Amino acid sequence: MANTAKFWDRMAKGYSKRPVPNQEVYEQKLKKTREYLNPHSQVFDFGCGTGSTAILHAPLVKHIHAVDVSENMLEIARGKMVAENIKNITFECANIEELDVQDDTYDVALGMSILHLLDDREAVIAKLFDILKPGGVFISSTVCLQGVMRILLPFLAIGKFLGLLPTIKFISRETLENDLITAGFQNEFTWKPDGSDAVFIVSRKPD
Ligand SMILES: C[S@@+](CC[C@H](N)C(=O)[O-])C[C@H]1O[C@@H](n2cnc3c(N)ncnc32)[C@H](O)[C@@H]1O
């Protein structure tokens, strides 16, 4: 995991300057997410990166606990939070695969562009199920690479071995949807925007 943190530490500055790949799609995801937010919402955002999404949602909720494995990403996030005069986000440097969080704590969990980067996705999804309150929602956007893209697998393995790349898993949309159902979630909204490899899913922990 030290390699993962190092990789994302190296990426942080460039990542913060890169525009979102498709602004219209990003805004649709923000809009859909906001249907589940209210001034009482306790939100958990893991793999929060430089905090852009958390900072945009912060004025609409009570508190956001935002976690990332990269201290460099979080340093940028904290700077943006101060610049925007946002006070209700707590940024924490932690590996989601190791983090202990109390059960039944959050109303909404956000996992944006992160599930495909985890070693044990199923365990993290199970943890999210536990830490959400009954009726809470897990909103994720996950790169689902399939088919011809599998020719990249050997390059990804070599890149990871050399410490040049993080874990990148190939997951199909069906596998991801099934992983969520296996953990106990009910998937109530799925959207794969045209021309994007990312699948956006809203999953609910039953009451
Ligand atoms: C592709 S970026 C996505 C950032 C942000 N969620 C967004 O949508 O812009 C992935 C982020 O997940 C973080 N990350 C990767 N593995 C992680 C882990 N095991 N625990 C916590 N954060 C992790 C990286 O440091 C990076 O900031």
The ligand as an SDF file (V2000), in Angstrom:
LIG
                    3D

 27 29  0  0  0  0  0  0  0  0999 V2000
   -8.8170    8.5350   -9.6410 C   0  0  0  0  0  0  0  0  0  0  0  0
   -8.5910    9.4130   -8.1340 S   0  0  0  0  0  0  0  0  0  0  0  0
  -10.2580    9.9570   -7.8020 C   0  0  0  0  0  0  0  0  0  0  0  0
  -10.3050   11.1710   -6.9180 C   0  0  0  0  0  0  0  0  0  0  0  0
  -11.6970   11.7690   -6.6810 C   0  0  0  0  0  0  0  0  0  0  0  0
  -12.6010   10.8320   -6.0220 N   0  0  0  0  0  0  0  0  0  0  0  0
  -12.2820   12.2370   -7.9760 C   0  0  0  0  0  0  0  0  0  0  0  0
  -13.3270   11.7080   -8.3850 O   0  0  0  0  0  0  0  0  0  0  0  0
  -11.6900   13.1340   -8.5900 O   0  0  0  0  0  0  0  0  0  0  0  0
   -8.3940    8.1050   -6.9720 C   0  0  0  0  0  0  0  0  0  0  0  0
   -8.0690    8.5930   -5.5790 C   0  0  0  0  0  0  0  0  0  0  0  0
   -8.1750    7.4950   -4.6870 O   0  0  0  0  0  0  0  0  0  0  0  0
   -7.0850    7.5090   -3.7850 C   0  0  0  0  0  0  0  0  0  0  0  0
   -6.8740    6.1120   -3.3590 N   0  0  0  0  0  0  0  0  0  0  0  0
   -6.3950    5.0770   -4.0860 C   0  0  0  0  0  0  0  0  0  0  0  0
   -6.3900    3.9550   -3.3610 N   0  0  0  0  0  0  0  0  0  0  0  0
   -6.8790    4.2850   -2.1290 C   0  0  0  0  0  0  0  0  0  0  0  0
   -7.1140    3.5630   -0.9300 C   0  0  0  0  0  0  0  0  0  0  0  0
   -6.8450    2.2600   -0.8370 N   0  0  0  0  0  0  0  0  0  0  0  0
   -7.6130    4.2200    0.1520 N   0  0  0  0  0  0  0  0  0  0  0  0
   -7.8900    5.5510    0.0730 C   0  0  0  0  0  0  0  0  0  0  0  0
   -7.6860    6.2910   -1.0410 N   0  0  0  0  0  0  0  0  0  0  0  0
   -7.1820    5.6640   -2.1310 C   0  0  0  0  0  0  0  0  0  0  0  0
   -5.9420    8.1200   -4.5680 C   0  0  0  0  0  0  0  0  0  0  0  0
   -4.9650    8.6770   -3.7280 O   0  0  0  0  0  0  0  0  0  0  0  0
   -6.6640    9.1520   -5.4240 C   0  0  0  0  0  0  0  0  0  0  0  0
   -6.7130   10.3960   -4.7830 O   0  0  0  0  0  0  0  0  0  0  0  0
  1  2  1  0
  2  3  1  0
  2 10  1  0
  3  4  1  0
  4  5  1  0
  5  6  1  0
  5  7  1  0
  7  8  2  0
  7  9  1  0
 10 11  1  0
 11 12  1  0
 11 26  1  0
 12 13  1  0
 13 14  1  0
 13 24  1  0
 14 15  1  0
 14 23  1  0
 15 16  2  0
 16 17  1  0
 17 18  1  0
 17 23  2  0
 18 19  1  0
 18 20  2  0
 20 21  1  0
 21 22  2  0
 22 23  1  0
 24 25  1  0
 24 26  1  0
 26 27  1  0
M  CHG  2   2   1   9  -1
M  END
$$$$
